[in-house]
């Protein structure tokens, strides 16, 4: 744990949250434009809003881990992805107004997504 790149991990968490908020804003605007909701409150009351929020958090977690882990050494990349996923998943408990089980699913989706994003940052072997 002492070799974990904490500044990059925090940057990955912040990048993930920023990407999730931008994706969520796009989803809400799309729901309003398509007529499924008249305002933000009605968009939040859509049947699968919490699932879409969790999915956007997990996808943005993969992107955040990939963006901030591209120039890290190979030995700490997976730890970096795990920590970004854990951070985003735990912050999801604070930001997403959903039941405990939905927030737990967000955490369980963010952990492998962060590891996957960090794994994608591994340099490819050259032939």
C-alpha positions in Angstrom: 0.0 0.0 0.0 2.9 2.3 0.5 3.8 2.2 -3.2 0.3 3.2 -4.2 0.2 6.4 -6.3 -2.1 8.4 -4.0 -2.1 11.6 -6.1 -3.0 9.7 -9.3 -5.6 7.7 -7.3 -7.3 10.9 -6.2 -7.1 12.3 -9.7 -8.6 9.1 -11.0 -11.5 9.3 -8.5 -12.1 13.0 -9.4 -12.0 12.3 -13.1 -14.4 9.4 -12.7 -16.8 11.5 -10.8 -16.6 14.3 -13.3 -17.2 11.8 -16.2 -20.1 10.3 -14.3 -21.7 13.7 -13.6 -21.4 14.6 -17.3 -22.9 11.3 -18.4 -25.7 11.7 -15.9 -26.4 15.3 -17.1 -26.6 14.0 -20.6 -29.0 11.2 -19.6 -31.3 13.7 -17.8 -31.2 16.0 -20.7 -32.1 13.2 -23.1 -35.0 12.1 -20.8 -36.3 15.7 -20.8 -35.9 16.1 -24.6 -37.6 12.8 -25.4 -40.6 13.7 -23.2 -40.1 11.0 -20.6 -39.7 13.7 -17.9 -40.6 17.4 -17.7 -37.8 18.4 -15.3 -34.9 17.0 -13.3 -37.0 15.8 -10.4 -39.3 13.8 -12.7 -36.2 12.4 -14.5 -34.9 11.2 -11.1 -38.2 9.4 -10.5 -37.9 7.3 -13.6 -38.1 3.6 -12.9 -34.5 2.7 -13.7 -32.7 6.0 -12.8 -30.7 4.4 -10.0 -29.5 1.6 -12.2 -28.4 4.1 -14.9 -26.6 6.2 -12.3 -24.8 3.1 -11.0 -23.9 2.0 -14.5 -22.6 5.5 -15.4 -20.5 5.5 -12.2 -19.0 2.1 -13.1 -18.2 3.1 -16.7 -16.7 6.4 -15.7 -14.6 4.5 -13.1 -13.0 2.5 -15.9 -12.3 5.6 -17.9 -10.9 7.4 -14.9 -8.6 4.5 -14.0 -7.4 4.3 -17.6 -6.8 8.1 -17.9 -4.8 8.4 -14.8 -3.0 5.1 -14.9 -1.4 5.3 -18.3 2.1 6.2 -17.2 2.3 4.3 -14.0 4.6 1.3 -13.6 3.1 -2.1 -14.2 3.5 -3.2 -10.6 1.0 -0.7 -9.2 -1.5 -0.4 -12.0 -3.9 -3.0 -10.7 -3.7 -1.6 -7.2 -4.4 1.9 -8.7 -7.5 0.5 -10.5 -8.7 -1.2 -7.4 -8.3 2.0 -5.3 -10.1 4.1 -7.9 -13.0 1.6 -8.0 -13.2 1.5 -4.3 -13.1 5.3 -4.0 -15.8 5.8 -6.6 -17.9 3.0 -5.1 -17.7 4.4 -1.6 -18.4 8.0 -2.8 -21.4 6.5 -4.6 -22.9 5.7 -1.2 -22.8 9.5 -0.5 -23.9 10.8 -3.9 -26.5 8.4 -5.2 -29.9 8.7 -3.4 -30.7 5.0 -3.6 -31.3 2.1 -1.2 -28.4 0.3 0.3 -28.6 -2.6 -2.1 -28.4 -0.3 -5.1 -25.3 1.5 -3.7 -23.7 -1.9 -2.9 -24.3 -2.9 -6.5 -22.6 0.4 -7.6 -19.6 -0.6 -5.5 -19.6 -4.1 -6.9 -19.7 -2.7 -10.5 -17.1 0.0 -9.8 -14.4 -2.4 -8.4 -14.0 -4.6 -11.5 -14.5 -1.6 -13.8 -11.6 0.2 -12.2 -9.4 -2.9 -12.4 -10.4 -3.3 -16.1 -9.6 0.3 -16.8 -6.2 0.0 -15.2 -5.6 -3.3 -17.0 -6.3 -1.5 -20.3 -3.6 1.0 -19.4 -0.9 -1.8 -19.4 1.5 -1.3 -22.3 1.0 -3.7 -25.1 3.8 -6.1 -25.8 5.7 -5.2 -28.9 6.7 -7.8 -31.5 
